[in-house]
Amino acid sequence: MDGFQCAEADSDTLDIFDGIDLDTLFERYHIDGSILVKMDIEGAEREIFKKIEHAKWITKIKVLAIEIHDQRCNDTNLSQSIVQTCKKYGLNGKKIGDIYVFNKR
């Protein structure tokens, strides 16, 4: 594997840093409106999109560029599922190289 993944760790683990979700990031920095989100999260796409119906960030973005790792997730339908979810939220797109690019018109 040529990437890495983040996971919860106990307090004895070195290199600990706080992480925040996109909704918290958008709220903290008062982000609301035309924004580009670029995701290359090395196989964690399923985790982000399985909770999407509770997320506010997807309704606020104008462009989403995402590298989807079907093989790392052991889910050959993950790309298609994410494409359908994006369409549900008004984001239409296409695959360009290894990246899916969606935009809201």
N, CA and C of each residue as an Amber inpcrd file, in Angstrom:
protein
   315
   0.8540000  -1.1760000   0.0000000   0.0000000   0.0000000   0.0000000
   0.9000000   1.2400000   0.0000000   0.5910000   2.2020000  -0.8300000
   1.4300000   3.3850000  -0.9330000   0.8510000   4.6000000  -0.2240000
  -0.1660000   4.4130000   0.5830000  -0.7760000   5.5150000   1.3230000
  -0.8350000   5.1710000   2.7950000  -1.6250000   5.9010000   3.5180000
  -1.8010000   5.6240000   4.9330000  -3.2430000   5.9250000   5.3070000
  -3.6360000   5.4320000   6.4600000  -4.9870000   5.6790000   6.9520000
  -4.9080000   6.1670000   8.3820000  -5.8690000   6.9660000   8.7790000
  -5.9670000   7.4410000  10.1540000  -6.9350000   6.5510000  10.9170000
  -6.6690000   6.3770000  12.1720000  -7.5450000   5.5800000  13.0210000
  -7.4600000   6.1190000  14.4380000  -8.4810000   5.8200000  15.2330000
  -8.4360000   6.2200000  16.6370000  -7.2890000   5.4940000  17.3210000
  -6.6670000   6.1670000  18.2690000  -5.5370000   5.5810000  18.9760000
  -5.6940000   5.8350000  20.4660000  -5.0100000   5.0140000  21.2580000
  -5.0470000   5.2500000  22.6940000  -4.0790000   6.3740000  23.0450000
  -4.1290000   6.8500000  24.2770000  -3.3460000   8.0220000  24.6790000
  -1.8470000   7.7440000  24.7690000  -1.4270000   6.4840000  24.7080000
  -0.0070000   6.1520000  24.7700000   0.6680000   6.2170000  23.4050000
  -0.1070000   6.4580000  22.3620000   0.4290000   6.4840000  21.0040000
   1.1280000   7.8160000  20.7280000   2.2680000   7.7650000  20.0700000
   2.9970000   8.9780000  19.7060000   2.3200000   9.6670000  18.5250000
   2.6830000  10.9140000  18.2890000   2.1960000  11.6910000  17.1460000
   0.6810000  11.8460000  17.1490000   0.1010000  12.1390000  18.2870000
  -1.3430000  12.3440000  18.3930000  -1.6710000  13.7810000  18.0280000
  -2.7050000  13.9710000  17.2520000  -3.2020000  15.2970000  16.9230000
  -4.7100000  15.2320000  16.8220000  -5.3420000  16.3580000  17.0420000
  -6.7950000  16.4150000  16.9780000  -7.2580000  16.4260000  15.5340000
  -8.3140000  15.7320000  15.2760000  -8.9480000  15.7590000  13.9690000
 -10.3580000  16.3050000  14.1290000 -10.8700000  16.9190000  13.0740000
 -12.2460000  17.4110000  13.1080000 -12.9430000  16.9990000  11.8250000
 -14.2480000  16.8880000  11.9000000 -14.9920000  16.5410000  10.7010000
 -15.2840000  17.7950000   9.8840000 -15.7600000  17.6060000   8.6620000
 -15.9950000  18.7490000   7.7680000 -17.0570000  19.7010000   8.2950000
 -18.1100000  19.1840000   8.9040000 -19.1370000  20.0730000   9.4540000
 -18.5470000  21.0120000  10.5010000 -17.6910000  20.4790000  11.3860000
 -17.0460000  21.2970000  12.4100000 -16.1090000  22.3170000  11.7720000
 -15.3500000  21.9010000  10.7820000 -14.4550000  22.8160000  10.0770000
 -15.2240000  23.9670000   9.4410000 -16.3200000  23.6420000   8.7480000
 -17.1260000  24.6740000   8.0940000 -17.7280000  25.6250000   9.1260000
 -18.1940000  25.0750000  10.2340000 -18.8010000  25.9070000  11.2810000
 -17.7490000  26.7980000  11.9510000 -16.6310000  26.2120000  12.2990000
 -15.5790000  26.9490000  13.0080000 -15.0680000  28.1480000  12.2070000
 -14.9450000  27.9670000  10.8900000 -14.3890000  29.0330000  10.0480000
 -15.4510000  29.7520000   9.2270000 -16.7080000  29.5610000   9.6090000
 -17.8380000  30.2550000   8.9870000 -17.8410000  30.0930000   7.4660000
 -17.6160000  28.8610000   7.0180000 -17.6110000  28.5640000   5.5850000
 -19.0340000  28.2430000   5.1570000 -19.5250000  29.0200000   4.2160000
 -20.8930000  28.8170000   3.7430000 -20.9800000  29.3530000   2.3210000
 -21.0650000  28.4790000   1.3580000 -21.1760000  28.9600000  -0.0090000
 -20.1990000  28.2960000  -0.9470000 -19.7880000  29.0340000  -1.9480000
 -18.9460000  28.4960000  -3.0160000 -17.5980000  28.0530000  -2.4830000
 -17.4020000  26.7610000  -2.4730000 -16.1430000  26.2220000  -1.9600000
 -15.8050000  24.9380000  -2.7100000 -14.5240000  24.6930000  -2.8410000
 -13.9940000  23.4750000  -3.4340000 -13.5090000  22.5700000  -2.3160000
 -13.9390000  21.3180000  -2.3380000 -13.4260000  20.3260000  -1.3940000
 -12.6990000  19.2710000  -2.2160000 -11.4350000  19.0110000  -1.8570000
 -10.6210000  17.9910000  -2.5190000 -10.3720000  16.8860000  -1.5080000
 -10.7570000  15.6670000  -1.8630000 -10.5570000  14.5240000  -0.9700000
  -9.6570000  13.4900000  -1.6270000  -8.6460000  13.1030000  -0.9150000
  -7.8090000  11.9560000  -1.2670000  -7.4950000  11.3000000   0.0640000
  -8.4140000  10.4730000   0.5240000  -8.3580000   9.9880000   1.9000000
  -8.0820000   8.4880000   1.9880000  -7.4050000   8.0010000   0.9510000
  -6.7960000   6.6700000   0.9580000  -7.6890000   5.5510000   1.4830000
  -8.8990000   5.4710000   0.9930000  -9.7710000   4.3640000   1.3390000
 -10.8120000   4.6670000   2.3990000 -10.8400000   5.8780000   2.9240000
 -11.8240000   6.2290000   3.9580000 -13.0810000   6.8610000   3.3650000
 -13.1960000   6.8500000   2.0400000 -14.3580000   7.4670000   1.3880000
 -15.6780000   6.8720000   1.8650000 -15.7050000   5.5750000   2.0300000
 -16.9430000   4.9190000   2.4680000 -17.4020000   5.4690000   3.8140000
 -16.4720000   5.6920000   4.7300000 -16.8160000   6.2050000   6.0580000
 -17.4330000   7.5970000   5.9720000 -16.9100000   8.4400000   5.0930000
 -17.4400000   9.7970000   4.9250000 -18.8530000   9.7450000   4.3390000
 -19.0210000   8.9380000   3.2950000 -20.2860000   8.9470000   2.5710000
 -21.3750000   8.0790000   3.1950000 -21.0340000   7.1820000   4.1020000
 -22.0950000   6.3860000   4.7260000 -22.8720000   7.2010000   5.7700000
 -22.3040000   8.3220000   6.2120000 -22.9700000   9.1890000   7.1860000
 -23.4200000  10.5050000   6.5560000 -23.4500000  10.5690000   5.2440000
 -23.6680000  11.8220000   4.5350000 -25.0480000  12.4240000   4.7930000
 -26.0550000  11.6030000   5.0550000 -27.3970000  12.1700000   5.2540000
 -27.4860000  13.0210000   6.5090000 -26.5030000  12.8990000   7.4000000
 -26.4680000  13.7260000   8.6110000 -25.5160000  14.9080000   8.4710000
 -24.8230000  14.9910000   7.3340000 -23.8090000  16.0310000   7.1350000
 -24.4080000  17.2750000   6.4860000 -23.9010000  18.4170000   6.8980000
 -24.3250000  19.6920000   6.3110000 -23.3650000  20.1530000   5.2220000
 -22.0920000  19.7480000   5.3050000 -21.0710000  20.2410000   4.3970000
 -21.4020000  19.9670000   2.9340000 -21.9960000  18.8170000   2.6460000
 -22.2670000  18.4540000   1.2520000 -23.2560000  19.4170000   0.5940000
 -24.0980000  20.0560000   1.3850000 -25.0590000  21.0120000   0.8300000
 -24.4330000  22.3890000   0.6120000 -23.2540000  22.6210000   1.1700000
 -22.6140000  23.9350000   1.1060000 -21.5510000  24.0550000   0.0220000
 -21.0830000  22.9260000  -0.4980000 -19.9790000  23.0050000  -1.4500000
 -20.4600000  23.2150000  -2.8680000 -19.5940000  23.7790000  -3.6740000
 -19.8870000  23.9990000  -5.0880000 -19.1510000  22.9870000  -5.9580000
 -17.9410000  22.5950000  -5.5530000 -17.1400000  21.6380000  -6.3190000
 -16.5390000  20.6040000  -5.3660000 -16.5940000  19.3370000  -5.7700000
 -15.9720000  18.2460000  -5.0250000 -15.0790000  17.4840000  -5.9830000
 -13.8090000  17.3780000  -5.6360000 -12.8600000  16.5510000  -6.3830000
 -12.4410000  15.4330000  -5.4340000 -12.6530000  14.1880000  -5.8640000
 -12.3910000  13.0670000  -4.9600000 -11.7580000  11.9060000  -5.7080000
 -10.7020000  11.3960000  -5.1050000 -10.0830000  10.1710000  -5.6080000
 -10.7110000   9.0300000  -4.8180000 -11.4120000   8.1490000  -5.5160000
 -12.1430000   7.0650000  -4.8560000 -11.3360000   5.7770000  -4.9810000
 -11.1070000   5.1300000  -3.8590000 -10.2740000   3.9290000  -3.8010000
 -11.1360000   2.6850000  -3.6030000 -11.7940000   2.2340000  -4.6700000
 -12.6430000   1.0450000  -4.5830000 -11.8710000  -0.1760000  -4.0730000
 -10.6710000  -0.3710000  -4.5950000  -9.8960000  -1.5590000  -4.2300000
  -9.4920000  -1.5510000  -2.7630000  -9.0850000  -0.3930000  -2.2530000
  -8.6700000  -0.3170000  -0.8500000  -9.8420000  -0.5240000   0.0940000
 -11.0260000  -0.1950000  -0.3770000 -12.2280000  -0.3670000   0.4410000
 -12.8550000  -1.7380000   0.2320000 -12.2830000  -2.5290000  -0.6800000
 -12.8670000  -3.8290000  -1.0320000 -14.3390000  -3.6910000  -1.3990000
 -14.6340000  -2.6670000  -2.1830000 -16.0140000  -2.3730000  -2.5620000
 -16.0180000  -1.8950000  -4.0060000 -16.3090000  -2.7930000  -4.9390000
 -16.2770000  -2.4380000  -6.3570000 -17.4100000  -1.4940000  -6.7430000
 -18.3940000  -1.3270000  -5.8870000 -19.5160000  -0.4300000  -6.1650000
 -19.3850000   0.9220000  -5.4750000 -18.2910000   1.1580000  -4.7720000
 -18.1440000   2.3950000  -4.0090000 -18.1970000   3.6220000  -4.9050000
 -17.4750000   3.6140000  -6.0160000 -17.4820000   4.7640000  -6.9300000
 -18.8920000   5.0860000  -7.3870000 -19.6140000   4.0640000  -7.8240000
 -20.9790000   4.2790000  -8.3040000 -21.8840000   4.7930000  -7.1930000
 -21.7000000   4.2870000  -5.9890000 -22.4970000   4.7430000  -4.8460000
 -22.2290000   6.2160000  -4.5460000 -20.9680000   6.6280000  -4.5830000
 -20.6190000   8.0270000  -4.3140000 -21.1550000   8.9270000  -5.4240000
 -21.0710000   8.4780000  -6.6790000 -21.6260000   9.2530000  -7.7950000
 -23.1230000   9.4730000  -7.5920000 -23.8380000   8.4340000  -7.2180000
 -25.2860000   8.5470000  -6.9910000 -25.5980000   9.4710000  -5.8160000
 -24.8150000   9.3780000  -4.7510000 -25.0200000  10.2470000  -3.5960000
 -24.7850000  11.7080000  -3.9760000 -23.7400000  11.9600000  -4.7270000
 -23.4550000  13.3420000  -5.1550000 -24.6020000  13.8900000  -6.0000000
 -25.1330000  13.0710000  -6.9010000 -26.2750000  13.5030000  -7.7220000
 -27.4650000  13.8650000  -6.8390000 -27.6800000  13.0920000  -5.7930000
 -28.7830000  13.3470000  -4.8600000 -28.6800000  14.7400000  -4.2430000
 -27.4510000  15.2180000  -4.0620000 -27.2240000  16.5340000  -3.4670000
 -26.9410000  17.6110000  -4.5110000 -27.2830000  17.3210000  -5.7600000
 -27.1680000  18.3180000  -6.8200000 -25.7830000  18.4940000  -7.4060000
 -24.8910000  17.5490000  -7.1490000 -23.5350000  17.5970000  -7.6860000
 -23.4230000  16.6310000  -8.8590000 -23.1690000  17.1500000 -10.0320000
 -23.0100000  16.3240000 -11.2250000 -21.5480000  16.2900000 -11.5970000
 -21.0930000  15.1640000 -12.1310000 -19.6770000  15.1130000 -12.4360000
 -19.2820000  14.0090000 -13.3630000 -17.9640000  13.9000000 -13.4920000
 -17.3820000  12.8700000 -14.3350000 -16.0010000  12.5240000 -13.8150000
 -15.4960000  11.3960000 -14.2950000 -14.1670000  10.9500000 -13.8960000
 -13.1450000  11.5380000 -14.8610000 -12.1170000  12.1500000 -14.2960000
 -11.0200000  12.6980000 -15.0760000  -9.7450000  12.0710000 -14.5300000
  -9.1730000  11.1600000 -15.2690000  -8.0190000  10.4060000 -14.7650000
  -8.4440000   9.5480000 -13.5870000  -7.7730000   9.7260000 -12.4640000
  -8.1070000   8.9700000 -11.2470000  -9.0550000   9.7080000 -10.3310000
  -9.4810000  10.8910000 -10.7330000 -10.2760000  11.7580000  -9.8470000
 -11.6650000  11.9910000 -10.4320000 -12.6540000  11.8950000  -9.5600000
 -14.0140000  12.2860000  -9.9310000 -14.1750000  13.7600000  -9.5560000
 -14.6980000  14.5420000 -10.4910000 -14.9160000  15.9560000 -10.2460000
 -16.4070000  16.2330000 -10.3930000 -17.0150000  16.7770000  -9.3210000
 -18.4350000  17.0710000  -9.2820000 -18.6130000  18.5690000  -9.0950000
 -19.6480000  19.1250000  -9.7110000 -19.9550000  20.5230000  -9.4710000
 -21.4590000  20.7190000  -9.4090000 -21.8310000  21.7550000  -8.6980000
 -23.2300000  22.1310000  -8.5370000 -23.5090000  23.2740000  -9.4910000
 -24.5230000  23.1140000 -10.2870000 -24.8440000  24.1760000 -11.2800000
 -25.9820000  25.0090000 -10.8320000
